[in-house]
Amino acid sequence: MAVNNLARKESPEECLTFGDALKVLSREERFMGMVSAMNTMLIKKGIYTKEEIEGYYCQWAQAQLDRPKEERPGHN
């Protein structure tokens, strides 16, 4: 599948494949997509609730904000 044809697909038959997605997304987008997919799966399987994930995320965010900005990821 050509890269310029990898826009949003309308039907399941035209769905973007995992391999195609890996080819066209940036490293950061791939990471964000994997985190989103894992969180969705954990919620749908009833392992965590959305509120638990948001709580853990906020705890992590606060820990980042407590660090000097130059020591935080993406701020060098």
C-alpha positions as semicolon CSV with decimal commas, in nm:
position;residue;x (nm);y (nm);z (nm)
1;M;0,000;0,000;0,000
2;A;0,147;0,336;-0,095
3;V;0,215;0,580;0,184
4;N;0,001;0,855;0,032
5;N;-0,298;0,616;0,027
6;L;-0,287;0,558;0,404
7;A;-0,544;0,819;0,498
8;R;-0,833;0,736;0,731
9;K;-1,023;0,435;0,596
10;E;-1,402;0,417;0,596
11;S;-1,476;0,042;0,603
12;P;-1,316;-0,250;0,793
13;E;-1,202;-0,398;0,461
14;E;-0,991;-0,087;0,401
15;C;-0,856;-0,072;0,757
16;L;-0,497;0,040;0,800
17;T;-0,277;-0,258;0,885
18;F;-0,046;-0,262;1,185
19;G;0,256;-0,282;0,955
20;D;0,137;0,011;0,745
21;A;0,078;0,218;1,057
22;L;0,431;0,146;1,178
23;K;0,567;0,266;0,844
24;V;0,387;0,601;0,834
25;L;0,373;0,715;1,199
26;S;0,654;0,893;1,378
27;R;0,829;0,725;1,673
28;E;0,633;0,940;1,916
29;E;0,302;0,865;1,739
30;R;0,380;0,491;1,747
31;F;0,446;0,507;2,120
32;M;0,130;0,709;2,185
33;G;-0,075;0,468;1,974
34;M;0,057;0,165;2,160
35;V;-0,018;0,323;2,499
36;S;-0,369;0,410;2,381
37;A;-0,427;0,057;2,251
38;M;-0,300;-0,102;2,572
39;N;-0,511;0,124;2,793
40;T;-0,820;0,056;2,581
41;M;-0,761;-0,318;2,607
42;L;-0,710;-0,305;2,985
43;I;-1,031;-0,106;3,030
44;K;-1,238;-0,329;2,797
45;K;-1,112;-0,645;2,972
46;G;-1,211;-0,495;3,307
47;I;-0,857;-0,501;3,442
48;Y;-0,860;-0,127;3,511
49;T;-1,124;0,140;3,505
50;K;-1,083;0,462;3,313
51;E;-1,071;0,644;3,647
52;E;-0,784;0,425;3,772
53;I;-0,580;0,486;3,457
54;E;-0,645;0,861;3,480
55;G;-0,544;0,854;3,847
56;Y;-0,215;0,678;3,773
57;Y;-0,153;0,917;3,485
58;C;-0,206;1,219;3,709
59;Q;0,032;1,073;3,969
60;W;0,295;1,026;3,699
61;A;0,237;1,377;3,563
62;Q;0,276;1,528;3,910
63;A;0,603;1,339;3,958
64;Q;0,726;1,484;3,627
65;L;0,623;1,836;3,725
66;D;0,813;1,798;4,053
67;R;1,135;1,744;3,856
68;P;1,340;2,028;3,708
69;K;1,224;2,093;3,351
70;E;1,566;2,012;3,204
71;E;1,548;1,663;3,358
72;R;1,206;1,585;3,209
73;P;1,167;1,387;2,883
74;G;1,138;1,609;2,578
75;H;1,261;1,924;2,750
76;N;1,636;1,914;2,684
